Amino acid sequence: MKKLNSPIALVLAAGLSLAVVADTEPHFSADRFKAHVAFLADDLLEGREAGTRGHEIAARYIASQFAVLGVKPAGTDGYFENVDLVESALDTPAPSFALRTPHGDRTFTQGEDVLVQGPIGGGEVSIDAPIVFVGYGIDDRAVGFDDYSGVDVRGKVVAVLRGIPAGFDSEVGAHLRSMQAHVAAEHGALATIAVQTRVGLKAFPWEAVKRFAGEPSTTWVGHDGVPFDPSGGLRASVMMEPSATESLFDGAPATLASILDDADRSGGRPKGMALKTTARITVKTKTRRYRSPEVVGVIDGSDPRLKHEYVALMAHSDHIGIAKHGTGDRINNGALDNAAGIATLLEVARAFTMDPQRPKRSILIVANTAEEKGLLGAEYFAHNPTVPASSIVAAIDLDMPLLLYDFTDVVAYGGTHSTMDKAIREAGASMHVDVSPDPMPEQAVFVRSDHYAMVKVGVPAVMLATGMANGGSAAWQKYLTTNYHQPSDDLSLPINWQAGAKFAELNFRAVRVIANAAARPAWYDHDYFGDLFAPKQPKAHK
């Protein structure tokens, strides 16, 4: 070929080179995205509840897509990793809850005044024990809280504020709130009674909470056949209707109103104290065991050294099935929650398999089960990964991207704790998409999605969601109040399919940045979660 010497020729050659590079960039199709959602959210799958035929169909669809794309099997049985689950449901007779107070006995009605839950492993419980108030129930020197100081809760029932301390970091607070039952059990308590803060009550009104009356609890089962108990062995737990909780403090040195006033104040720390009331709780549970599959695939990296490290991209394939009550359409199709997340997962997998420039690190593609049961598939996978645990360097979870508008920003829940934040921002900047802070900290999203399971085993992880700009705030508000976990979350929604393709491209770019970086993602210096869950890992300066 003749050598190009002139400036014009060099410019033309550069333009040709750029055109070739541009042509090799993966294409993200709105139609292809829609096709995945349309199948997964079809009535045929009956809401994809874990352990049902509908979810099994969804899992096999995902595995077949992996096979078509050339994603290699990475489960324990081909593409699948079966998760054993145990469901604990209330048995007869119905639970009972009563209080002995200085001014007489009070009895409360299950499903109206109280929600009582029993042992997750099954069995009958009868408790008659004094109540001790323990503030927020936090015992963590790293944040300067020791709510159990000066109180003895062994063999007793603890009343605990169900909320996050005002002015507290929302994600650290959400984690500590999720640990309240476990901490109570560690201190010897028999049961907990949740006392809603005023902020917490706004986020989770009692009428909404009551909808879960009688709903079973589910957990995963280890290889030893023992169910994992997130409560650490508590025998029972109780939630009370907000006004009914006043009776807990009958005759106490402080009133409920004064405690809630203190909780409303930034830096407020309601003090623990022995109460003058006694709880009588009876509850019986029965169990049912079943299993449900994760779908796991891998796209091998190209670098001889780095391909043994994995960037995990996750999305849950299950939803909540068919509503037990009501008339008309009772199928919870879960188009956005989370067929849209799985569609994103598949589009990103397709892009990586079609890209001639393979990533340096390997990409682990995981479709989790039983997220709607309490992040159970992700918890199981985090404790039983199908690749060496230490080789998973990062995780991005895709859960319920709201695709009802042309999003111009995203929220990376958990992103500020590690250098993952930089990767998300770099990917966003390349598409003129901003990264915004958590817009609804009261919802504790950080502990309510599958990435949290990876955080707890020391893996830097985020949950990426569409943000509140450009009409997002109104769209999120309407969806959460009207369509979330309802049969109306289906293809009748005005879904912006091009936004789906855009979301898939953003995730592809973010994963590619992480997979090709010289260094694996690192927790920031003195970060709460990095220090707690990955104390020996190298840290980065923020």
N, C-alpha and C positions, 0 to 999 in steps of 0.2 A: 504494500500500500504506500502511496506517495506520502512523504512526510509533510505535515501541516505546519507552515512557518508563519503565515500572515496572522495578524491580530484577529481579523474577521473570521478566518478559518478556525482559530483557537476558540473564539466565542461560540461558533457554530458547533464545534466539537463538544464544548462544555454543555451547551444546551441539549445536544443529543444524549450526552451521558446522563444529564438530569432527567430527561424524558424517559430513558430506559429504567432508571431507578424508580421514578414515579410509577411506571407501568408495573413494576414488580411489587409495589405495595399491595397488601391484601385488600380485597374489596369486601365491604360489609353491606349485605342486602337486607333491606326492609322486608321484602317479600319472603325471604328465607326465614328471617326472624319470626314473622307472623305465622308461617307454616308450623314452626315448632310449637308456638304458643297455642295455635288452633288445635293441634293434636292433643297436647298435654292437658288443656282445659276443656276438652270435649266431655259431654255428659257420659260417654262410654266409660270413662275412667272414674266416675262417681266420686270425685273429689280427692282421689289419690291418698286416702288415709293410710298411714303405715300399717302394714300387716294385712291389707285387703288386696283383692284381685286387681282393683284399679291401680294401686300403687305398683304392684308387680308388673302390670302392663307398661307403666311409665318407666320403670327401671329397665325393662327389656328394650323399650324404644331407645332409651339413652345409650344402652350398650350397643345396639345395632348401629346407631349413628357413630359411635366411637369406631366400630369396625369399618364402616364405610370410609371414614376419614383417615384410617390408618393409625389411629391412636392405639397403642399397645395395651393389652390387658395388664392390670396391676393390682388385681384383687387377690383374695386367697383361693378363689374358685373362678378362674378366668377373669372376667370383668367384675365379678361380684365378691363382696365381703358381707356375709350374713351376720346380722346383729340380733342376738337373743334379747328379748324384752320381757318384762313382767309388769302387768297392769294390776294395780291395787284399787278395788272399788269398795264403797261402803256396803256392809252387809246388814241384815236384820238382826236385832231391832235397830231402829234409827238411832243415831248418836244423840246423846243428851249432854246439856251443859247447864250448870247451876252455880250460883254464888251464895256463900254464907257471908253476910255483911253485919256490921254492928247494928243495923236497923232491920234485920230480918233476911230471910232467904229470898232469892230471886231465881226464877227459871226462865230459860230463853229457848226460842223455837229454832230448830235447825232449818236452814234455808231462808229464814226471814230475819231473825235477830243475830244469828251466828252461823258460821260455816266451820264445822269441825272435821278434821282429817285425822285418820288413824295411821297405824304402822304400815309402811310401804311393803314390808315383807309378809303382811297378813297376820291375822290373830286378833285377840280381844284384849282391850285395855280398860282398866278402871282406875281412875286417879282421884284421890281426895287429899289435897295438899295446899299449904299456904301459898300466897302469891307474893312475889318480890318484883318491884319495878326496877329495871336496869337501864333506863334512859334509851339510848340508841343500840344498846347491846354490843358495843364495839370494844374489843380488847386488842389494841394494835399500837405498839410503842412507836412505830414509824410515823403515825399521824398524831401521836400524843393523846390517845384515848384509852382509858381503862375504866369502862363503865361498870365493871364488876368489883372494883375496889371498895372494900368496906361492907360488902353484902355477901351473904352465904345463900347460894341457890341450890345446894345439893338436896336432891329429893323433893324439890319444890317446883312451882310453875312460875315462869318469868313473864311479866308483861313488858313488851318492848315497843318503842316507837318505830313504826313502819314508815321510814322516810330517810332522807339524806340531810345531815346537818346543814343549816342555812349558811351560805357562803363557802361551802365545801366544794372541792373539785368534783364535778358531777360523775366522772367515770370511776374515780377512786371510791366515791360515795356509793355508786351503784354496786360495785364489787363488794364493799363492806356490808351493804344491805343484804346482798344475796347470801352472805355468810352468817347471818344472825342466828339461824337455827343451829348451824354446826357449832358456833361458838358457845351457844347456850348448852348444848349437849356436852361439850368439852368441860364446862364448869359444873356438870352434874345435874342440870335441870331435867325434869321429866317431860315438860311440855312448854309451849310458848303461846302467848295471847298477843296478837298484833293490835297496836293502838295507832290508828292513822294520824299522821300530822295533817295540818290544814292544807299544806301544799300537796302532800300525797293524795289527799281526798279529792282535790281538784283534778289531778291527773287520773285517778282511778275512783270515780264515784261509786258509792255503795250499790246503787241499782245496777251498774255494770258488773261489779264484782259478784253480785248475787246470781248472775247468769251461770256462774261456774259451780253453783251448789250441786253437790252430788256427782260432779265430774270425777272420773277416776284419775289417779296419779300413775305415772309410768316411769320406769327406770330401766337401765341396761343391766345385763347380767354378765359377770366376768367369766373367764374360762374355768374358774373353779365352781361355777354354778351358783355363786352367791350374788344376790342383787346389790348393785351399788346404791348406797343410801346417802343422798346429798345432805340429809339433816344430821348425819353423824350418830344416829341412833335415838333421836327423840321418839317418844312413844305417841305423841299427839300434838296437833297444832290447832289453834282457834283464831278465827277472825271475827270481830264483833262489829255490829252496826255502830257507827260513830257515837250517837247519843247514848247508847247502852254502855259504852266504855266508862262513862262517869261513875257507874256503880262499882267499878274496880277500886276507886279511890275513896270510897265511903270511909270516913273517919281517918283518912291519911293526913300527914302533916302538910301536904300540898294538894291543891285541887287539880283536876284535869285541865281546867281553863288556864291556870297559872303555868302548868307544864307546857301546854301548847303555846302560850305566849312566849315562854323562854325558847321553845323550839323555833318560833318564827323569827327570833332575833339572830342576826349574823353573829356567829361565835357562841351562841347559846348552847349550854350543855346541861340539860335537866339531870338532876342528881338521882342516883339510885336510892331505894329505900324499901324496907319491909313494909308491906301493906297489911291492913287489918282484915282483909278478906281472904276467903278460902275457895278454891275451885273444885268442883266435882265434875269429872269428865268421864263418860263412858262411850266407847266407840269400838266397832268391830269391822274388820276388813277381810275381804276374800281376794284371791289372786288368780290371774290367768296368764299363762306364758305363751309367747308366740315369737316369730322372727320376721325380720324385714331386711331387704338387701340395700347396702351401699353399692354404688357403681364407681369403680376406680380405674382410671387409665393413665398412661404416661406417654409423653412426647420426649424422646431422648434428646439431651443436649448435644452440642457439637464439640465442646471443648473437652479434651481428654481428661483434664483434671476436674473441671467444674461440673461436668455432666453427672457426677455422683452427688451433687447437691440439688435440692428440689424446691421449686416455687410452687406452692399449692394454690390452685384456684378452685373454690368451693361454691356450691349452691345447693339448697335443699330441694328435693324432688317431691316431697310429700305435702299434703295439705290436710284439711280437717274433715273431709268426707261428707256424708249426708247428715243434715240436721235431723235430730230425733223428733222434733216437734214442729208444728206449723203447718200451713196449707200452701198449695201451689208448688213452685220450684223450691226444692230443699237441697239441691246439689250445690255444694260449695266448690265451684270449679277452680278457684285460685288462679285466675289468669295472670294477675300481676304478682300474686303471692302464692307460688313462686315460679309459675311456668315461665315468666319473663326472665327470672334469674337463670333458669336452666337453658333457655334460648340463648342468653348471653354466653353462658358456659360453652355451649356447642358452637356458637359463632366464633368465639375466641379460639377454641380448639381447632376449628376448620382453618382459621387464619394462620395458625402456627404450622399446621401440617402442609399448607399450600405455599408458605413462604420459603423461597429457595435459600434464604439466610436463616438457618436454624439457630435458636437461642443457644447461648453457651451453657447455661444450666438446664437441667431437665424440668419439664412442666408436669406437675401431678394434677390431674383433673378428677375432682371428687364430687359426685352427686350424693349428698347425704340424705339419709332417711330420718324419720322421727324427730325432725326439728320442732314440729308443732306439739310434740309430747314433752318438750323441755330440753332441746338441743342434744338429744340422746345419741343420734347417729354420729354427730361430730364428737361428742364426748367419748364414745366408744372408739372411734377412729384415732382420736388424740392419744388414747391409752393403748391402742392396738394398731399402730400404723403398719401399712403393708410395705414400707421402705424403712430403713433404719431411722429411728426417731431423731437422732442428732443430725441427720442429713437434710431435714426439712428446715429451710432457712427463712421462709416467709409464707404468709397465707393471706389471700384476699377472698373475702366472702361476698357473694352476690345475693342479696335478700330483698325482695320486693322493690325493685326499681320502679318508681312511679313515672310512667311513660304517657302521661296525659297532657303534656306540654313540651315545648322545645326547651329542655333544660340548658341553662348557661352556667350552672355551678353544681358541684357535688359536695357531699359530706363524707369524709373518711373517718368513721367512728373508730377511735383508738389510734388514729394516725399520729397524734402529737407525741406519742410515747417513744417513737423510734424513727430511724432514718427512712422508714416506709413513707413518711410524710413527704420527703423530698422527691421520691419516685412518683408519687401521685401528682404532686404539683408540676413536675417536669412533663408528665404525660398530659395533664390538663392544659398547661401553657401551649403545648404544641397544637392544641385544638381550640384555643381561646375559651377554655372552660376553667372557671375559678374553683378554688377549694375553700369552702366556708366552714366555720366552727359549728359545733353541735347546736342546732336550732331549738331542740326540745329536750334539754337535760332532765326534765322531770319525768320523761318517759323511760329513762334508764336503758336506752337502746344498746349501750355498750355491752350489757350482760344478757341481752335478749336475742342474740344472733350467734350463729355457729362459730364465728371467728374467736369468740370468747373462750371456747374450749381449747383452741390452739394457744391462746395467750396463757392459759393456766398451766400449760406444759412448757412454757418458756419461749414460744415461737412469736416473733414480732408479727402482728396480724391486724388487719383492718376490715371493717365492713363498709363497702362503698355504696352510697345511695345517691339518687338525684337530689338536688338542693332546692332551696326555697325561692330563688330569684326567678325573674321572668314569668311570674304567675304560679310558681311552685307552691308558695305558701297557701294560697287559696285552694289549689288542687289537692295538696296534702290534707288540709283541714276537712275538705268535703269527703275525700276518700276514707279517712280514718273514722269519720262519724257516720258514714253512709254505707260504704262498701267493704271495709276491712272485716274479714272473716264472715262475710255474708254471701248468699247465692248470687248477689249482683256483681261480684268480682268475676265477671265473665267477658266474653267477646262483645257484649253489647256496650261496654264502656268505650268512650271515644279515644281509643289508644292511638298514640302517635307512633306508627311503626318505624318511621325514619329516626325518631328519638331512640328507639330500640337498637337500630343499627349503629347509631352514634355512641350509645352507651357501651356496646360491644367493642367498638373501635377504641374507646378510651381505656377500657380494661385491658385490651390487647397491648396497647402502648405502655400501660403501667407495668404489666407483667414483663414485657420485653426489657424495659429499663432495669428492673430488678434482676432478671435472668442474665443480662449482659454486663452488669456492673462488676468492677474489679473486686469489690468487697461485698460480702453478704450483708444484709440489713442488720443493724445493731440497735439495741435499746440505748436510750440516752443516759448519760451520767445522772445518777441520783433519781432516776425515774422510779416511781413507786412499784410499777409492775415488773420492770426489769430487775430491780433489787429483790423483789419478793419471789418471782418465779424463775429467774435466770441469773442468780447472784454470781456465778462463775464465768458467765459469758463476757467477752470483751464489750466495752461500752463506747459510745461515741459522744463527743462534745456537742451540745446543742447550741 
